[in-house]
Structures are given as C-alpha cells and as structure tokens.
Amino acid sequence: MARKKAKRVSDADLTGLKYLKRISSLLKRLRPVGCERDKAGNRDLFFDQYCGLILLYMFNPIVTSLRGMQQTSQLKKVQRLLGCQRASLGSLSEAARVFDPELLREIAGELLQRAPQRADCDPRLKDFAQTLTAVDGSLLKKLPQITQACFATRNDRGFKLHAHFEILKGVPVKSAVTDASGQGPANEKNVLRSQLEPDRCYVIDRGYEQFSLFNAIVDVGSSYVCRIRNDRAFTADEVRELDEEARAAGVLEDAIGQLGSPKSRRIEHPQHRVRRVVIRAETHPKRGGRKRAAATHDVVLVTNLLDVPAEIIALIYRSRWMIELYFRFLKHVLGCRKLLSDCDNGIEIQTYCAIIACLLISLVTGRKPTLRTYEMLCYYFQGLADEEELLAHINRLPPHATTSV
C-alpha cells in the first residue's frame, strides 16, 4: 500500500500566534544557553526558539511530529514571532541534547507563584499549614512491537516521568525523567528522596512505602500521607475514639503506634511516632474478565501528622487523584505520550514545556481550565473559532479563588 503523505504546514494553518508573545518574553533569558562552545557564532537555533516551537507543537494539532516542527520553523509568521530561521532536523535533534532543562524549571516556578488557589478545593484544606504535594510517576514511552518487548532489557522499555503536583493550586511544580527500569537512581523512592523540600506534605501511594523514606521526609521538616499494604505490621499504643465527622468520612480506625514488626532487625524502622488511619473503600464492580465479587479492601494510610483530624487525612489522600488527571492531560491532550526526543534531557525539556503550557492556560484564562478549554484554544489557533467564541467559553468557566495577572 502507498504510504499516506503527511500534510505540509502552511501559514494559514497557524493563527493567533500574537497571543504566544507572552511565552516569548518569558523565554528570552534562555537565549545564551548552549552557546558556550559556539566560538564562531554559527548557532542558528537557540534554546528559547526551540521551546517556542515545542509549545506551538502542543497548541496546534496539525503539527504532529519533529518533522512538522521543522516545517513550522519555515513559516514567516513563526520566524517573526520567535526570531528564528529555518531549523533543520539535525539542529532540532541536537537541541534536545545541548540545552539544559533546569532553567525551564525556574520559569515554571515563577509562573507557579502567580497561580491562585483553586476555587473548588475543600475549604478544610485551605488553611493547612504545609503545601499539599502529590507525588507519582507515569510511563512516557513503550516499545510498540511485541518481539522488541520480549528481547529488550528493562532499561530499554522506555522512560518514566516523576512529577510533583500542588493540590490546592491544581498545577504541576516539578518533574524528573528516568529510564523505566525502576532500579537504582530510577527507583521512584530514590527520585523522591533526592527532591525533598521542607514545609511540604507529600501525598504518596503504595509504590513509595519505605521506612527510610518516611524518616528522610521528616528529617527535612516535611510530613507525609502514604497508603501502605493492608497486611503491614503495626503495633498500636493509642487508639483514638472516632467522632461523627470521622465516621461520616468513612474512617474505620485511628491509632498511633509503631509501624513494622519490632522483632525485625533487617530493616530500618520509622524514627518517629506513626499514625495509622483506616478508611472504608467504596465498592465497585469488577470490569471484564472473570466475574468476581466487588472490591472491598479498606484503604490503610500512615502519616506523621498526629494532630490533624482523621477525616482531613482521608480528604488529603483522596486529593491525590488530581495528579492522575494531570498525567492524562499531559499525555493525551498536550501530546507528551508521543516523545519528540529519545534522550532524558530532551524529554525533560518537553515535559517542562508542557508544565509551562498548563500554567499559562490557567493564568491567561484566569479560570479553572478544562479539556474543552484546551480544545477551544487549539480551534482558535487554527482559525476555526474566533476571539468572541473563545472568550464566551472562558467566561463560562468557574473562576479561581483570586485573580492573577
């Protein structure tokens, strides 16, 4: 069969580019990056221009590949906006290895400072003393062929994105990319340990269950709420009575004691008092496969927060689901499921550009954006929707708690 030829990108396909000038002003500081070894001054593609092309790729569905980005760089509108020349495929490939993604993290951090709190978050969480931060990882790339998967080593199976997500603001704040082996520096526990910050409450799932990690979180001046295995040994020395609010939230048990078997000497135990909160899990029918009874396993949480009501602990863990929605938005909406580079450095640049895109959508609209918001922006950039229709959609969105410029 004849291979279908990809449609070439033209000036008419990309509209609304003047609204991306705000991105260009943010990225100007990146211009000197990667020019240290260019003594002759021959570099044609700079870091800010490369990031601008990635953001155009994300906001224009017609651009679907690295070659599409290369075609986009030939357009007069894009060249005027980004101040770039025609970029070759070789220069785009080299850019992913030469430029440092750490500076993009700084830009994302500055945008985060402007981001307001979500208007729809539970009011009981707004006055929480520490910054609620959900942490999790997600695979970014898988081998497409079954035969390749059979003969590949664990390091060949793709990449994993490790992300930190601020729950009250509803935005990502940090990310790191490793191979998908889960071993050594790529292990999710080791990645989190290397990124710990003070005055945060880390909300994590069972993959991060490790006593030494709990100790490290407490040592830096932060706290944690972590789901653990239901059969994990726990010796209670104080069982708290549940009030009506806790029972209404589905709390079955609230106790303080020692986590882990006291007889075991092979593992490091928590060096602080641990609180165990058991929550009734909502039953759900099993989908597909062999029909079995609905899932009824209770959720067991451990934390070093001893003075927070049990129902708030349950609420904090339920809020962790927001990071799963972020991964879906990142991969299925912003296009990060398809990677533009196969090196760690290039993947980090792409993911930080996606984080900046998420923050810009929130800041530019001044509202709580949805998937429909992103689609409307894409329609506007393609010329399918006019400015009046875009503003009408934005005005229907729920506002943030406070305005931000």
C-alpha positions in Angstrom: 0.0 0.0 0.0 1.2 3.5 -0.7 2.2 5.4 2.3 0.0 8.4 3.1 1.9 11.6 2.7 1.7 14.0 5.7 0.1 17.3 5.1 2.6 20.2 4.9 2.0 23.0 7.5 1.3 26.4 6.0 1.0 30.0 7.3 -2.8 29.7 7.1 -2.8 26.7 9.4 -1.3 28.6 12.3 -3.3 31.6 13.6 -3.5 33.5 16.8 0.3 33.5 17.2 0.3 37.0 18.6 -1.1 35.6 21.8 2.1 33.5 22.2 4.2 36.6 22.5 3.9 36.3 26.3 5.7 33.0 26.1 8.5 34.5 24.0 9.1 37.2 26.7 9.4 34.5 29.4 11.8 32.5 27.3 14.2 35.3 26.4 16.5 34.5 29.3 17.3 31.2 27.6 19.0 32.7 24.6 22.6 32.4 25.9 22.2 28.7 27.0 24.2 26.2 25.0 26.3 28.9 23.2 29.5 28.4 25.3 31.1 26.1 22.8 29.9 28.1 19.8 33.0 30.2 19.5 32.4 31.0 15.8 28.8 32.2 16.4 27.3 29.7 13.9 24.4 28.6 16.1 21.1 29.2 14.2 18.6 27.6 16.7 18.6 28.9 20.3 17.0 27.4 23.4 14.1 30.0 23.6 13.3 29.3 19.9 13.4 25.6 20.4 11.0 25.8 23.4 8.7 28.1 21.4 8.5 25.5 18.6 7.6 22.8 21.2 4.8 25.0 22.6 3.5 25.6 19.1 3.5 21.8 18.6 1.4 21.4 21.7 -1.2 24.0 20.8 -1.6 23.2 17.1 -2.9 19.7 16.5 -1.9 19.9 12.9 1.8 19.7 14.0 2.2 16.1 15.0 6.0 15.3 14.7 9.5 16.6 14.8 9.4 17.0 11.0 6.2 19.0 11.4 8.1 21.3 13.9 10.8 21.6 11.2 8.2 22.7 8.6 6.7 25.1 11.1 10.1 26.9 11.5 9.9 27.8 7.8 6.8 29.8 8.2 7.1 33.6 8.1 4.7 34.1 11.0 6.7 31.8 13.2 10.0 33.3 12.2 8.8 36.8 13.1 7.3 35.6 16.4 10.3 33.6 17.6 13.1 35.4 15.7 14.3 32.1 14.3 15.4 30.9 10.9 14.6 27.6 9.2 15.6 24.8 11.6 17.0 21.5 10.2 16.1 18.2 11.6 19.7 17.8 12.7 19.6 21.1 14.7 16.3 20.1 16.4 17.8 16.7 17.3 20.9 18.3 18.7 19.0 20.9 20.7 17.4 18.2 22.8 20.9 17.2 24.0 22.6 20.6 24.3 20.2 22.7 26.2 19.7 22.5 30.0 16.1 21.9 31.2 16.9 23.2 34.7 16.2 26.8 33.6 12.7 25.8 32.4 12.1 24.6 36.0 12.9 28.2 37.2 10.4 29.7 34.7 7.7 27.2 35.8 8.4 28.1 39.4 7.9 31.8 38.7 4.6 31.1 36.9 3.6 29.0 39.9 4.0 31.9 42.2 1.3 33.8 40.2 -1.1 30.8 40.2 -4.1 31.3 42.6 -5.7 28.6 44.7 -8.4 26.5 43.1 -11.9 27.9 43.9 -13.4 24.3 44.1 -11.0 22.9 46.6 -12.4 21.8 50.0 -12.3 24.8 52.4 -11.0 22.5 55.1 -7.7 22.2 53.2 -7.2 25.9 52.5 -5.7 26.6 55.9 -3.5 23.5 56.0 -0.1 24.6 57.4 2.1 22.8 54.8 1.9 22.7 51.0 0.0 19.7 49.9 2.1 18.0 47.2 1.0 14.8 45.4 3.9 12.7 44.0 3.7 9.9 41.5 5.2 8.6 38.3 4.0 7.6 34.8 5.5 5.8 31.8 6.0 8.0 28.8 7.1 5.6 26.2 6.6 1.9 25.5 8.0 -0.4 22.8 5.4 -0.8 20.1 6.4 -4.3 18.9 5.8 -7.4 20.9 9.0 -9.0 19.6 11.0 -6.0 20.8 9.4 -6.2 24.2 10.3 -9.9 24.5 14.0 -9.3 23.9 14.5 -5.9 25.4 16.2 -5.3 28.8 14.4 -3.4 31.5 16.3 -0.2 30.6 15.0 -0.4 27.0 11.3 -0.3 28.0 11.0 3.4 27.9 11.0 6.4 30.2 9.3 7.4 33.4 8.2 10.8 34.4 8.3 11.6 38.1 6.1 14.6 38.9 5.2 16.8 41.9 1.7 18.3 41.8 0.4 21.1 44.1 -3.1 20.0 45.1 -4.5 23.4 46.2 -3.3 25.2 43.1 -4.0 22.3 40.7 -0.7 22.7 38.9 2.5 20.7 38.4 5.6 22.1 40.1 8.4 19.7 39.4 9.4 16.8 37.2 12.2 14.4 36.6 12.7 11.8 33.8 14.5 8.5 34.3 14.5 5.2 32.5 11.6 2.8 33.2 13.7 0.1 34.9 12.8 1.2 38.5 16.3 0.3 39.7 18.9 2.4 41.4 18.6 6.2 40.6 15.5 5.4 38.5 13.6 3.9 41.5 10.7 6.2 42.4 11.7 6.2 46.1 15.2 7.4 45.3 13.9 10.0 42.9 11.6 11.5 45.6 14.4 11.3 48.2 16.6 13.4 46.0 13.9 16.1 45.5 12.6 16.5 49.1 11.9 20.1 50.3 10.9 21.4 53.7 7.4 22.5 54.7 5.5 20.2 52.4 3.1 17.4 53.0 3.8 14.6 50.4 0.8 12.6 49.4 2.0 9.3 48.0 0.8 5.8 47.1 2.0 2.3 47.9 4.9 2.5 45.5 6.6 4.9 47.9 6.2 2.7 51.0 9.6 2.7 52.6 10.5 3.4 56.2 13.8 5.1 55.4 12.0 7.4 53.0 9.5 8.3 55.8 12.4 9.2 58.0 14.0 11.3 55.3 10.8 13.3 54.8 10.5 14.0 58.5 14.2 15.0 58.7 13.8 17.8 56.1 10.9 19.3 58.0 8.0 17.9 56.0 5.2 15.4 56.5 3.7 12.6 54.5 0.4 10.7 54.0 1.1 7.4 52.4 -1.1 4.4 51.5 0.5 1.1 52.7 -0.2 -2.6 52.3 -3.1 -3.8 54.4 -1.0 -6.6 56.0 1.8 -4.3 57.1 2.6 -4.9 60.8 1.5 -2.2 63.2 1.6 -2.1 67.0 -0.9 0.4 68.4 -0.2 2.1 71.8 -3.0 4.6 71.5 -6.4 4.1 69.8 -8.4 7.2 69.3 -12.2 7.4 69.5 -13.9 8.4 66.3 -16.3 11.3 66.2 -19.3 11.7 63.9 -17.3 13.6 61.2 -14.7 10.9 61.0 -17.3 8.2 60.8 -19.2 10.1 58.1 -15.9 10.3 56.1 -15.6 6.5 56.2 -12.9 6.3 58.8 -12.8 2.9 60.5 -9.8 3.2 62.7 -7.5 5.9 64.0 -4.4 4.8 66.1 -0.9 5.8 66.9 2.0 3.4 67.4 4.9 1.6 65.9 5.0 0.7 62.2 6.7 -2.5 61.2 7.5 -5.6 63.2 9.5 -4.8 66.4 11.3 -8.2 66.0 12.7 -7.4 62.6 16.3 -6.1 62.7 16.9 -6.3 58.9 15.0 -3.1 58.1 15.1 0.5 59.3 12.0 1.4 61.3 10.4 4.9 61.4 12.2 7.0 64.0 9.0 8.9 64.9 5.5 8.0 66.1 3.3 6.9 63.2 -0.4 7.3 62.9 -2.5 4.7 61.1 -5.8 5.7 59.6 -8.1 3.0 58.0 -10.7 4.2 55.6 -13.6 2.3 54.2 -13.1 1.8 50.4 -16.0 2.4 48.1 -17.0 -0.9 46.5 -17.1 -1.1 42.7 -17.9 -4.0 40.3 -15.1 -5.7 38.5 -15.0 -4.9 34.8 -14.2 -7.6 32.3 -12.6 -10.9 32.7 -13.8 -13.4 35.3 -16.7 -12.2 37.3 -15.9 -11.8 41.0 -17.2 -10.0 44.0 -16.8 -6.3 44.1 -13.6 -4.9 45.6 -14.0 -4.3 49.4 -10.4 -3.8 50.6 -10.1 -0.9 53.0 -7.5 1.8 52.4 -4.8 1.9 55.1 -2.9 5.2 55.4 0.1 6.1 57.6 1.3 9.6 58.5 3.3 11.6 60.9 0.5 14.2 61.3 -0.7 13.4 64.8 -2.9 16.5 65.4 -4.9 16.6 62.1 -8.4 15.2 62.3 -8.8 11.8 60.8 -11.4 13.0 58.2 -8.8 15.5 56.9 -6.2 12.8 56.5 -8.8 10.9 54.4 -9.6 14.0 52.4 -5.9 14.7 51.7 -5.3 11.2 50.3 -8.4 11.5 48.1 -7.0 14.7 46.6 -4.0 12.6 45.3 -6.2 11.6 42.4 -5.6 15.0 40.8 -2.1 14.0 39.8 -3.5 11.1 37.8 -5.7 13.6 35.9 -2.6 15.7 35.2 -0.8 12.7 33.7 -3.8 12.1 31.5 -3.9 15.7 30.4 -0.1 15.7 29.8 0.0 12.6 27.7 -3.4 12.6 25.9 -4.0 16.3 25.5 -0.6 18.0 25.3 0.9 15.3 23.2 3.6 14.1 25.6 2.6 10.5 25.0 4.5 10.9 21.8 8.0 12.0 22.6 10.0 14.3 20.4 13.3 13.0 21.6 14.7 9.7 22.9 17.2 11.2 25.4 16.5 12.1 29.0 17.5 15.7 28.5 15.1 16.2 25.6 12.2 14.5 27.4 12.7 16.8 30.4 12.6 19.8 28.1 9.4 18.6 26.5 7.7 17.9 29.9 8.7 21.2 31.4 7.3 23.0 28.3 4.1 21.0 29.0 4.1 22.2 32.6 4.6 25.8 31.4 1.7 25.3 28.9 -0.6 24.1 31.8 0.4 27.1 33.9 -0.1 29.6 31.0 -3.6 28.2 30.3 -4.6 28.7 33.9 -3.0 32.2 34.1 -4.2 33.6 30.7 -7.8 32.5 31.2 -8.0 33.4 34.9 -10.3 30.5 35.3 -10.2 26.8 36.0 -9.3 25.3 32.6 -10.7 22.0 31.3 -10.1 19.8 28.4 -12.6 21.8 26.4 -10.6 24.9 27.2 -7.5 23.4 25.6 -9.6 22.3 22.6 -11.0 25.8 22.2 -7.5 27.3 22.2 -6.5 24.9 19.5 -9.5 25.8 17.5 -8.7 29.4 17.9 -5.1 29.0 16.9 -6.3 27.1 13.8 -8.8 29.8 12.9 -11.8 27.6 13.4 -13.0 29.7 16.4 -12.9 33.4 16.6 -12.0 35.5 19.6 -15.6 36.1 20.6 -16.3 32.4 20.8 -13.1 31.7 22.8 -14.0 34.5 25.3 -17.5 33.1 25.6 -16.2 29.7 26.6 -13.7 31.2 29.1 -16.4 33.3 30.8 -18.4 30.1 31.4 -15.6 28.5 33.4 -15.6 28.6 37.2 -13.2 31.4 38.4 -10.2 30.9 40.6 -10.3 31.9 44.3 -8.3 35.0 43.5 -7.3 36.8 40.3 -3.8 36.6 38.9 -2.1 38.6 36.2 
